[in-house]
């Protein structure tokens, strides 16, 4: 399938974006309705209480880890982490 080709230069749509629209996989999509946001999403996710959602908690932990203070020694080794 050209749509999922590993080589970016040979993927469908590289030369012409309309190539993607014409692909049989997308034949049921009304592109005008999609563009105008007139199509209902096939799945509506609902959020329970934020504290109960494991995925949200995991993403918050990842975000906090990005901004954690770190001290480095002369050899660029981590000395300690300050919370």
C-alpha positions in Angstrom: 0.0 0.0 0.0 1.5 3.3 -1.1 -0.2 5.2 1.8 2.0 3.5 4.4 5.2 3.3 2.5 8.4 3.6 4.6 10.1 5.7 2.0 8.7 9.2 2.2 9.5 9.9 -1.4 7.3 7.1 -2.7 4.3 7.7 -0.4 0.9 8.6 -1.8 0.3 12.3 -1.8 3.9 13.4 -2.2 3.4 14.9 -5.6 -0.3 15.8 -5.3 -2.4 16.1 -2.2 -5.5 15.1 -4.2 -3.9 11.7 -4.7 -4.8 11.0 -1.0 -8.4 12.1 -1.5 -8.8 9.8 -4.4 -7.4 6.7 -2.7 -10.0 3.9 -2.2 -9.4 4.0 1.6 -10.8 7.5 1.8 -13.6 7.1 -0.7 -16.4 7.4 1.9 -15.2 10.8 3.1 -17.1 13.9 2.0 -14.1 16.3 2.0 -16.3 19.4 1.9 -18.2 18.4 5.0 -15.0 17.5 6.7 -13.5 20.9 5.9 -16.6 22.7 7.1 -16.7 20.5 10.3 -20.1 19.2 9.5 -19.1 15.6 10.2 -19.7 14.1 13.7 -16.6 12.3 15.1 -17.0 8.5 15.1 -16.0 8.4 18.8 -16.6 10.9 21.5 -14.3 10.4 24.5 -15.6 11.4 27.9 -13.4 12.3 30.8 -14.2 11.0 34.2 -12.8 12.9 37.1 -9.3 14.0 36.2 -7.7 12.2 39.2 -9.1 8.9 38.1 -7.7 9.1 34.5 -4.4 7.2 34.4 -3.5 8.6 31.0 -3.8 12.2 32.2 -1.7 11.4 35.3 1.0 9.8 33.2 1.1 12.7 30.8 1.4 15.2 33.7 4.3 13.2 35.1 6.0 13.3 31.7 5.5 17.0 31.5 6.9 17.6 35.0 10.0 15.5 34.1 10.8 17.8 31.2 11.3 20.7 33.6 13.1 19.0 36.5 16.3 20.7 37.6 19.4 18.7 37.0 23.0 19.4 38.1 25.9 18.1 36.0 29.5 17.4 36.9 32.5 18.2 34.7 32.1 15.0 32.7 28.4 15.8 32.0 27.2 13.1 34.4 24.1 13.8 36.5 25.0 14.7 40.1 21.6 15.0 41.6 18.0 16.0 40.8 16.3 18.8 42.7 12.5 18.4 43.0 
